[in-house]
Amino acid sequence: MCKKIISIILIICGIISYIAIPCFAETDTLELSALAAVVICADTGQIIYGKNEYERRPMASTTKIMTALLALEIASAEDINITITDKMVPVEGSSMHLEIGNILPLSSLAKGMLTVSGNDAANSAAIALGGSIELFSEMMNEKAKQIGMKNTNFVTPSGLDHENHYSTAYDLALLGSYAMENESFYNICSKKKVEVPFNEPDKIAMLCNENRMLNRYDGCVGIKTGFTKTAGRCLVSCAEREKLRLVAVTLNAGDDWNDHEKLLDYGFSRIKAVMFEDKDIFKVPLVGSDEDKLLCAAKGPVRVIVDRNEADNIKRIVELPSFIYSPIKEGDMVGRIQYVLNGKVIETNNILVQKQNLPSNKEKNIIKKFFEFLKNFFRKNGD
């Protein structure tokens, strides 16, 4: 009963002091060549700087972030072999030079998309997985909805121009953040060179990544370039520094490499990741047991992302009941640690019962002690 009351109190406290994503207000204007741009914190989705970030525009081969992601998600369950047909390869633009009759794993097609931006690889994966370009585009749009891309519509898997094929800088930043959580995707787009296995012919091709940011920017780990005459130069990049991951996007940029350096530099200058180890061991009085205290601790370390100027203003508040009723088991939540900034809860860490010799109910212990008394009594009298 007491445990239920504690849970209700904690829920009410959570409603009153809701968790708020920190807002990083723009205070500067960056000189950018791009018609639309954004840089976000990948962990929270929060915009650090934006310029026409919700404006719908063609996005060229940054489209292949979605195509490659879908391919790799399927390949994680079964990396099926794809036989290249005459319907797959006739496509204009950049290519990984697939030929009719080639057989290669699905993951190899994803590598061709994320390195040399192979339109043939994107078409091949789309037809193999969806049955047609049209049906695969439905898969792309369904995934976009799941990610939260509200102003995006995919028509082609490669990013070739189409009047109904569009996205926004912000939506692509969400997509990039999501894709980088996929280990296989991350491992491909973060490398400057990638080995690409073929089964027919039996060979390993070496493809070089066309993303110059990998060489230009310290901490860059991806993601994807793009260009068509209609879309202009498009780029989605990701960089990691000081336990932070940022994603930047530019659409129709005359100088995208420099734009991204400015966006990422600005992002890292504005926000900071603050680590709380939370290694405290709490001893909470226990009622209904022959044990006096229950050992509790936070679930683990916590990372809080805030405006760099506010990092020293975070307040850490421990919430624990004055006592706990037995029985209780390892892993039960008994309290929490809140991190508060400017009166708002920005992160929470649950306090759990730790592994130990957990006490049983007092009534059971009394019975056990009684039988032990009888056992010792008769043993002593028998002697």
C-alpha positions in Angstrom: 0.0 0.0 0.0 2.8 2.4 1.0 4.7 1.6 -2.3 1.6 2.6 -4.3 1.3 5.8 -2.4 5.0 6.6 -3.0 4.5 5.8 -6.7 1.5 8.1 -6.9 3.4 10.9 -5.2 6.3 10.6 -7.6 3.9 10.7 -10.6 2.2 13.8 -9.3 5.6 15.5 -8.7 6.6 14.6 -12.3 3.4 16.2 -13.6 3.9 19.3 -11.6 7.6 19.7 -12.5 7.5 18.5 -16.1 10.7 17.6 -18.0 11.6 20.4 -20.4 14.0 20.1 -23.3 16.4 23.0 -23.0 15.9 25.8 -25.5 19.0 27.3 -27.1 17.8 30.7 -28.3 19.5 32.1 -31.4 21.4 35.3 -30.6 23.7 35.5 -33.6 23.3 35.7 -37.4 25.7 33.5 -39.4 26.8 34.4 -42.8 25.8 31.4 -44.9 25.6 30.7 -48.6 22.8 28.2 -48.2 19.2 29.1 -48.8 18.1 26.9 -45.9 20.2 25.6 -43.0 20.1 24.2 -39.5 22.3 22.7 -36.8 20.7 20.7 -34.1 21.7 18.7 -31.0 21.3 15.1 -32.2 20.5 13.9 -28.7 17.5 16.2 -28.1 16.5 17.4 -31.6 16.7 20.9 -30.3 17.6 23.6 -32.9 20.7 25.6 -32.0 20.6 27.7 -35.2 18.3 27.8 -38.1 17.7 29.6 -41.4 14.6 28.8 -43.3 14.8 25.4 -41.7 11.2 24.5 -42.2 11.1 25.6 -45.9 10.4 22.7 -48.3 13.1 22.2 -50.9 14.5 19.5 -53.1 17.3 17.6 -51.3 19.2 15.7 -54.0 21.2 12.7 -52.9 20.8 13.4 -49.2 17.7 11.3 -49.9 20.0 8.3 -49.8 20.3 8.6 -46.1 16.8 7.2 -45.9 17.3 4.6 -48.7 20.5 3.3 -47.1 19.0 3.3 -43.6 16.0 1.2 -44.7 18.4 -1.2 -46.5 20.7 -1.6 -43.4 17.7 -2.1 -41.0 16.6 -5.0 -43.2 20.1 -6.3 -43.6 20.6 -6.4 -39.9 18.1 -9.2 -39.8 19.2 -10.9 -43.0 21.8 -9.5 -45.3 20.2 -10.9 -48.4 22.1 -11.1 -51.8 20.7 -8.9 -54.5 21.0 -9.8 -58.2 21.3 -6.8 -60.4 18.8 -6.7 -63.2 18.3 -4.6 -66.3 15.6 -2.6 -64.5 17.9 -1.5 -61.7 20.9 0.0 -63.4 19.6 2.3 -66.1 19.7 5.5 -64.0 21.5 8.8 -64.6 24.0 10.5 -62.3 26.5 9.2 -59.9 27.2 5.4 -59.8 29.0 2.6 -58.0 29.2 1.0 -61.5 27.0 -2.0 -61.0 26.5 -4.3 -64.0 23.6 -6.6 -64.9 24.2 -10.0 -63.4 26.3 -8.7 -60.4 25.3 -10.3 -57.1 26.2 -8.6 -53.9 24.8 -8.3 -50.3 22.2 -5.6 -49.5 24.7 -4.0 -47.1 27.1 -3.5 -50.0 24.5 -1.5 -51.8 24.1 0.7 -48.7 27.9 1.3 -48.8 27.7 2.3 -52.4 25.0 4.9 -51.6 26.8 6.4 -48.6 30.3 6.7 -50.2 30.1 7.4 -53.9 26.4 8.2 -53.9 25.5 5.4 -56.3 22.1 6.1 -57.9 22.3 2.5 -59.3 22.8 1.2 -55.8 19.7 3.2 -54.5 17.6 2.0 -57.4 18.7 -1.6 -57.0 17.9 -1.7 -53.3 14.5 0.0 -53.8 13.4 -2.5 -56.5 14.7 -5.5 -54.6 13.1 -4.5 -51.3 9.9 -2.7 -52.5 9.2 -4.5 -55.7 9.2 -1.2 -57.5 10.4 2.4 -57.0 6.8 3.5 -56.2 6.2 0.9 -53.5 9.6 1.6 -52.0 8.9 5.3 -51.8 5.9 4.3 -49.6 8.2 2.6 -47.3 10.4 5.7 -47.2 7.5 8.0 -46.4 6.2 5.6 -43.7 9.6 5.7 -42.0 9.7 9.4 -42.3 6.5 9.7 -40.3 7.9 7.4 -37.6 10.9 9.7 -37.3 8.8 12.8 -37.1 9.6 14.3 -40.5 6.4 16.4 -41.0 7.4 18.3 -44.2 9.0 15.6 -46.3 7.8 13.5 -49.2 10.0 10.9 -51.0 9.3 9.9 -54.6 12.7 8.6 -55.7 15.2 6.5 -53.7 18.2 8.3 -55.2 17.2 11.9 -54.9 16.9 12.7 -58.6 14.6 15.7 -59.1 10.8 15.4 -59.0 8.3 18.1 -58.2 6.8 16.1 -55.3 10.2 15.0 -53.9 11.1 17.4 -51.1 12.2 17.9 -47.5 13.4 20.6 -45.1 16.7 21.3 -43.4 15.1 20.4 -40.1 13.5 17.2 -41.3 16.8 16.1 -42.8 18.6 16.9 -39.5 16.1 14.6 -37.7 16.7 11.9 -40.3 20.5 12.3 -39.9 20.3 12.1 -36.1 18.1 9.0 -36.3 20.3 7.3 -38.9 23.5 7.8 -36.9 22.0 5.7 -34.1 22.2 2.8 -36.4 25.6 1.2 -35.8 26.0 -0.1 -39.4 25.0 3.2 -40.9 27.5 5.1 -38.6 30.3 2.7 -39.4 29.9 3.2 -43.1 29.4 7.0 -43.4 32.1 7.8 -40.8 34.9 6.1 -42.8 36.9 7.7 -45.6 37.3 4.4 -47.4 35.0 1.3 -47.3 35.5 -2.3 -48.5 32.5 -3.4 -50.5 32.1 -7.2 -51.0 30.7 -8.7 -54.2 29.6 -12.4 -54.6 29.5 -12.3 -58.4 32.1 -11.5 -59.5 33.9 -12.7 -56.3 35.8 -9.5 -55.3 36.1 -6.7 -52.8 35.8 -3.2 -54.2 37.3 -0.2 -52.4 35.1 2.9 -52.4 36.2 6.4 -51.2 33.8 8.6 -49.4 33.0 11.8 -51.2 32.2 13.7 -48.0 35.1 16.2 -47.7 34.0 17.1 -44.2 35.6 13.9 -42.9 39.0 15.5 -43.8 38.1 19.1 -43.2 36.4 19.1 -39.8 37.8 17.7 -36.5 35.2 15.2 -35.1 33.2 14.8 -38.3 31.6 11.3 -38.6 29.4 11.7 -41.7 26.9 11.9 -43.3 25.9 12.6 -46.9 26.4 14.9 -49.9 24.0 15.7 -52.7 23.7 17.8 -55.9 21.3 18.3 -58.7 20.8 21.4 -60.9 17.4 22.0 -59.3 18.4 21.3 -55.7 21.9 22.8 -55.8 24.6 21.6 -53.4 23.1 19.9 -50.4 24.8 18.4 -47.4 24.0 16.7 -44.1 27.0 16.5 -41.7 27.5 15.1 -38.2 30.3 15.8 -35.8 31.1 14.7 -32.2 33.1 16.6 -29.6 33.1 16.6 -25.8 30.3 14.0 -25.5 28.1 16.0 -27.9 26.8 15.0 -31.3 25.6 17.7 -33.7 23.9 17.4 -37.1 24.0 20.2 -39.6 22.1 20.6 -42.9 22.4 23.0 -45.8 20.2 23.1 -48.9 21.2 24.9 -52.1 24.5 26.2 -50.8 27.2 27.8 -52.9 29.8 27.1 -50.3 28.5 24.2 -48.3 31.8 23.0 -46.8 32.4 26.4 -45.2 28.8 26.7 -44.2 29.0 23.5 -42.3 32.2 24.5 -40.5 30.4 27.7 -39.3 27.3 25.8 -38.3 29.1 23.1 -36.3 31.5 25.6 -34.7 28.6 27.7 -33.6 26.7 24.7 -32.3 29.7 23.5 -30.2 30.2 27.0 -28.9 26.6 27.3 -27.7 25.9 24.1 -25.9 27.7 21.8 -23.4 27.2 18.3 -22.1 27.4 18.1 -18.3 28.0 14.7 -16.8 26.7 13.6 -13.4 28.1 10.3 -12.2 25.5 9.8 -9.5 27.4 7.2 -7.6 25.8 8.0 -4.2 24.6 5.1 -2.1 21.4 6.0 -0.2 20.4 4.1 2.9 16.6 4.4 3.4 14.9 3.2 6.6 13.0 0.0 6.1 9.7 -0.9 7.8 8.3 -4.4 8.2 11.6 -6.2 8.2 14.3 -7.2 10.6 16.7 -5.1 8.4 17.0 -1.5 9.4 18.2 0.0 6.1 17.7 -0.5 2.4 20.6 0.3 0.0 19.5 2.4 -3.1 21.4 4.1 -5.9 20.8 6.0 -9.1 20.3 3.9 -12.3 23.6 5.2 -13.7 25.4 8.3 -14.8 23.4 11.1 -16.5 24.4 13.5 -19.2 22.6 16.9 -19.3 22.8 19.1 -22.3 22.4 22.8 -21.7 23.4 26.2 -23.0 27.1 26.6 -22.2 26.5 29.7 -20.2 24.0 28.0 -18.0 26.1 24.9 -17.2 27.0 26.1 -13.7 23.4 26.9 -12.8 22.0 23.3 -12.8 20.5 22.2 -9.5 20.6 18.6 -8.4 17.6 17.6 -6.2 17.3 14.1 -4.6 13.8 12.9 -3.9 13.5 9.9 -1.5 10.7 8.8 0.8 11.4 9.0 4.6 11.0 5.2 4.8 10.0 2.2 2.7 7.8 -0.8 3.5 9.0 -4.4 3.0 8.7 -6.6 1.0 10.6 -5.0 -1.9 12.8 -6.3 -4.6 16.0 -5.4 -6.5 15.4 -2.9 -9.3 12.3 -1.3 -7.7 12.2 2.5 -8.2 12.0 4.2 -4.8 12.9 7.8 -5.7 14.6 10.0 -8.2 17.2 12.7 -8.8 16.1 15.7 -10.7 18.2 18.2 -12.5 16.7 21.6 -12.6 17.6 24.7 -14.6 15.7 28.0 -14.3 12.9 26.3 -12.4 12.4 23.5 -14.9 13.3 19.9 -14.8 15.6 19.1 -17.7 16.6 15.5 -16.8 15.6 12.8 -14.3 17.6 9.8 -12.9 15.6 7.1 -11.1 16.8 5.7 -7.8 16.6 1.9 -7.6 16.9 -0.8 -5.0 20.4 -2.2 -5.3 21.5 -5.9 -5.4 21.9 -7.0 -1.8 20.6 -9.6 0.7 17.1 -8.2 0.5 15.0 -8.7 3.6 11.9 -10.7 3.7 8.7 -9.9 5.5 9.0 -9.5 9.3 6.3 -12.1 10.0 8.2 -14.7 8.1 11.4 -13.8 10.0 9.6 -14.2 13.3 8.4 -17.8 12.3 11.9 -18.6 11.2 13.4 -17.4 14.4 10.8 -19.4 16.4 11.8 -22.7 14.7 15.5 -21.9 15.1 14.8 -21.4 18.9 13.0 -24.7 19.1 15.8 -26.4 17.2 18.5 -25.0 19.4 16.4 -25.7 22.6 15.9 -29.4 21.8 19.5 -29.8 20.7 20.7 -28.3 23.9 18.4 -30.5 26.0 19.4 -33.6 24.0 23.0 -32.9 25.0 
